[in-house]
Amino acid sequence: MTLKQGAVALVAEDEPLVRMEAADVLGDAGFDVLEASTTPAALACLEIHPEITLLFTDVVMPGPIDGLALAHEVRRRWPAVKIIIASGQIKPDPAQLPEGARFLEKPYYASGLARVVRELGLRLATE
C-alpha cells in the first residue's frame, strides 16, 4: 500500500515503542513520517514543515496541552491537515473531536489505520 507522492505524516506519541509502531504503520502506508514526543514538539514540527498532510496523535500526551487540544490547535492553525486521534485509555465523545477528525481506538491494526486514512480522503497511490 503506497500513498501518492508527497504525503507526510506527523506522529505525536509520548511512548517511544508505540510511536515507532505508528510511524512504521504509516510509513508502510506510503507516508514520509515525522515524530514528536510532546505536544510543544509537535507544534514546532508543524511550524517548520508545512508539507505535513496528516497528524496522528495520542490523546494522553505530556506538555501544556493534551493530544485532543493539540488536534484542535492544528485544526485552527492548519485547517488542511487531516487528523487521526488515537487512545487506548480515553474514548472522546465525537462532539469533542475537531471537525473532520477521526478517532482510532488502541490497539489498532494496520488495516484499521489504512481504513481511517481512506475515510479522511487521503488516496493511496495504488487505488
C-alpha positions in Angstrom: 0.0 0.0 0.0 1.6 3.3 -1.1 0.2 6.8 -0.9 0.6 9.3 -3.6 3.9 11.2 -3.6 4.3 14.0 -1.1 2.2 12.5 1.8 3.8 13.5 5.1 2.5 12.4 8.5 3.4 13.6 11.9 3.1 11.1 14.7 2.7 12.7 18.2 3.0 10.0 20.8 4.9 10.0 24.1 5.5 6.3 24.4 8.6 5.5 22.2 7.6 2.0 21.2 4.0 3.0 20.4 5.3 6.0 18.4 7.7 3.8 16.5 4.9 1.3 15.7 2.6 4.1 14.5 5.4 5.6 12.4 6.1 2.1 10.9 2.5 1.6 10.0 2.1 5.0 8.4 5.5 4.6 6.6 4.3 1.2 5.2 1.1 3.1 4.1 3.3 5.4 2.0 3.8 8.4 4.2 7.1 10.1 4.9 6.9 10.2 8.7 8.0 12.8 11.3 7.8 12.1 15.0 7.2 14.2 18.2 7.1 13.0 21.8 5.4 16.1 23.3 2.7 18.5 22.1 5.1 21.5 22.0 7.4 19.5 19.8 4.5 18.5 17.6 3.5 22.2 17.1 7.1 23.2 16.5 7.4 20.4 13.8 4.2 21.7 12.1 5.6 25.2 12.1 8.7 24.2 10.2 7.2 21.5 8.0 4.2 23.0 6.1 4.2 19.8 3.9 2.6 17.8 6.7 -0.7 16.4 5.5 -1.7 14.1 8.4 -1.4 14.4 12.2 -1.7 11.2 14.1 -1.8 12.0 17.9 -2.4 10.1 21.1 -4.9 11.8 23.5 -2.7 11.4 26.6 0.4 13.5 25.9 2.8 15.4 28.0 3.0 19.2 27.7 0.9 22.1 28.5 -1.9 20.7 26.3 -3.0 17.1 25.6 -3.4 15.4 22.2 -7.0 16.4 21.9 -6.2 20.1 22.5 -3.3 19.7 20.0 -5.7 18.4 17.4 -8.0 21.4 17.9 -5.0 23.8 17.7 -3.9 22.0 14.4 -7.4 22.3 13.0 -7.4 26.1 13.9 -3.9 26.9 12.5 -3.5 24.3 9.7 -7.1 23.5 8.5 -6.0 21.4 5.6 -4.1 18.9 7.8 -6.1 15.6 8.3 -6.3 14.4 11.9 -6.4 11.0 13.5 -6.7 10.8 17.3 -5.9 7.6 19.0 -6.2 6.3 22.5 -6.4 3.1 24.5 -7.4 4.9 27.7 -9.9 7.6 26.7 -12.6 7.4 24.1 -13.7 11.0 23.4 -17.2 11.8 22.5 -17.5 12.6 18.8 -18.5 16.2 19.7 -15.1 16.6 21.4 -13.2 16.0 18.2 -12.2 18.8 15.8 -14.3 19.0 12.7 -13.3 16.3 10.2 -11.0 14.4 12.7 -11.3 10.6 13.2 -10.8 8.6 16.4 -9.0 5.3 16.3 -9.1 3.1 19.4 -5.9 1.4 20.5 -4.8 -1.3 20.0 -5.4 -1.0 16.2 -4.3 -3.0 13.2 -2.6 -1.6 10.1 -5.7 -2.3 8.1 -7.8 -0.3 10.6 -5.4 2.7 10.3 -5.5 2.4 6.4 -9.3 2.4 6.6 -9.3 5.6 8.6 -6.7 7.2 6.2 -9.1 6.4 3.3 -12.0 7.9 5.3 -10.1 11.1 5.6 -9.8 11.3 1.8 -6.1 10.5 1.5 -6.0 8.3 -1.5 -3.5 5.5 -1.8 -1.3 5.6 -4.9 -2.3 2.1 -5.8 -6.0 2.9 -5.7 
